[in-house]
């Protein structure tokens, strides 16, 4: 040793998880929900029923969106955020996919988001009773 003092910093074993904005969480959950709705529609058209796996996954995602809705600050435009951030996330996922031959399906996605908001409204009413 050369006699010099060295200051050591203690590093926590697990770094805290980065904070994700509620808008980003809503966008991601919305995009996942739209994917499950699309999957359910495809299953119904092909087999006349929706698989238990899709129903279960859909329920989990709707529950997550309900949690986000309840956690949102007072006056927060949840429905508007679902529409805007969901579309933004889905457009980004589409742009990052390898299927650039297909144009982003704006109208069906908007309809799925409207249906999702109706489902959330039904959940909210049911939870209030």
C-alpha positions as CSV (number, residue, x, y, z in Angstrom):
1,X,0.0,0.0,0.0
2,X,1.1,3.5,-0.6
3,X,-0.6,5.0,2.5
4,X,-3.2,6.9,0.5
5,X,-6.8,6.7,1.8
6,X,-9.4,5.6,-0.6
7,X,-13.1,6.4,-0.1
8,X,-15.4,3.6,-1.0
9,X,-19.0,4.1,-1.8
10,X,-21.5,1.5,-0.8
11,X,-23.7,0.5,-3.7
12,X,-27.1,-1.0,-2.9
13,X,-27.4,-4.6,-4.0
14,X,-30.5,-3.8,-5.9
15,X,-31.0,-0.5,-7.6
16,X,-34.4,1.1,-7.2
17,X,-36.6,0.5,-10.2
18,X,-36.9,3.6,-12.5
19,X,-40.1,5.5,-12.2
20,X,-42.4,5.1,-15.2
21,X,-44.9,7.8,-15.9
22,X,-48.6,6.9,-15.5
23,X,-49.1,7.9,-19.1
24,X,-46.5,5.4,-20.3
25,X,-48.1,2.7,-18.1
26,X,-51.6,3.5,-19.4
27,X,-50.3,3.5,-23.0
28,X,-48.6,0.1,-22.6
29,X,-51.5,-1.5,-20.8
30,X,-53.9,-0.1,-23.5
31,X,-51.8,-1.5,-26.3
32,X,-51.7,-4.9,-24.6
33,X,-55.4,-4.8,-24.1
34,X,-56.0,-3.9,-27.8
35,X,-53.8,-6.8,-28.7
36,X,-55.9,-9.2,-26.6
37,X,-59.2,-7.8,-27.9
38,X,-57.9,-8.4,-31.5
39,X,-56.8,-11.9,-30.6
40,X,-60.2,-12.6,-29.1
41,X,-62.0,-11.3,-32.2
42,X,-59.8,-13.5,-34.4
43,X,-60.4,-16.6,-32.2
44,X,-64.1,-15.9,-32.2
45,X,-64.2,-15.6,-36.0
46,X,-62.1,-18.8,-36.5
47,X,-63.5,-21.0,-33.8
48,X,-66.8,-19.4,-32.6
49,X,-65.4,-18.8,-29.1
50,X,-62.7,-17.0,-27.2
51,X,-60.0,-19.2,-25.5
52,X,-59.8,-19.2,-21.7
53,X,-56.2,-18.0,-22.0
54,X,-57.3,-14.9,-23.9
55,X,-60.2,-14.3,-21.5
56,X,-57.8,-14.6,-18.5
57,X,-55.2,-12.3,-20.1
58,X,-57.9,-9.8,-21.0
59,X,-59.2,-9.8,-17.4
60,X,-55.7,-9.2,-16.0
61,X,-55.0,-6.3,-18.4
62,X,-58.4,-4.7,-17.7
63,X,-57.7,-5.1,-13.9
64,X,-54.4,-3.3,-14.4
65,X,-56.0,-0.5,-16.3
66,X,-58.7,-0.2,-13.5
67,X,-55.9,0.1,-11.0
68,X,-54.2,2.8,-13.0
69,X,-57.5,4.6,-13.3
70,X,-58.0,4.5,-9.5
71,X,-54.4,5.7,-8.9
72,X,-54.7,8.6,-11.3
73,X,-54.7,12.1,-9.7
74,X,-58.0,13.9,-9.4
75,X,-59.0,15.6,-12.6
76,X,-56.8,13.4,-14.7
77,X,-58.3,12.7,-18.2
78,X,-58.0,8.9,-18.0
79,X,-60.1,8.2,-21.1
80,X,-58.2,10.8,-23.2
81,X,-54.9,9.3,-22.0
82,X,-56.0,5.8,-22.9
83,X,-56.9,7.0,-26.4
84,X,-53.8,9.1,-27.0
85,X,-51.1,7.0,-25.2
86,X,-52.6,3.7,-26.4
87,X,-52.5,4.9,-30.0
88,X,-49.0,6.3,-29.6
89,X,-47.7,3.0,-28.1
90,X,-49.4,0.9,-30.8
91,X,-48.1,3.1,-33.6
92,X,-44.6,2.7,-32.1
93,X,-44.9,-1.1,-31.8
94,X,-46.2,-1.2,-35.4
95,X,-43.3,0.9,-36.7
96,X,-40.8,-1.3,-34.9
97,X,-42.4,-4.5,-36.3
98,X,-41.2,-6.3,-39.4
99,X,-44.6,-6.0,-41.0
100,X,-44.3,-2.6,-42.7
101,X,-46.2,-3.8,-45.7
102,X,-49.4,-3.4,-43.8
103,X,-50.6,0.1,-43.0
104,X,-51.4,0.8,-39.3
105,X,-55.1,0.0,-38.8
106,X,-56.3,3.3,-37.3
107,X,-60.0,2.7,-37.5
108,X,-60.1,-0.8,-36.0
109,X,-57.7,0.2,-33.3
110,X,-59.8,3.2,-32.4
111,X,-62.9,0.9,-32.2
112,X,-61.0,-1.5,-29.9
113,X,-60.0,1.3,-27.7
114,X,-63.6,2.5,-27.5
115,X,-64.7,-1.0,-26.6
116,X,-61.9,-1.2,-23.9
117,X,-63.2,2.1,-22.4
118,X,-66.7,0.7,-22.3
119,X,-65.4,-2.4,-20.5
120,X,-63.6,-0.2,-18.0
121,X,-66.8,1.8,-17.5
122,X,-68.7,-1.4,-16.7
123,X,-66.0,-2.5,-14.3
124,X,-66.1,0.9,-12.6
125,X,-69.8,0.7,-12.2
126,X,-69.6,-2.9,-10.8
127,X,-67.0,-1.9,-8.3
128,X,-69.0,1.1,-7.1
129,X,-71.9,-1.2,-6.1
